[in-house]
Amino acid sequence: MKHELLEGFPHAMARARDRHNRVVVNLVLALGPLAREKGRVEVRSRSGRSFTLA
């Protein structure tokens, strides 16, 4: 089972759906070499919450 940290607390993650996978692919393509080289990209939302794409 995968987990993610939200505001410092672990939460169980649901299995990725096709729509999610398309969004991730589009983000990786849009972010370019940075996303492909690092393998992990941290994104901060307008509300200030941060998310890590791995």
Secondary structure, DSSP 8 states (H G I E B T S, - for coil): --EEEETTEEEE-----HHHHHHHHHHHHHHTHHHHHHS-EEEE-TTS-EEEE-
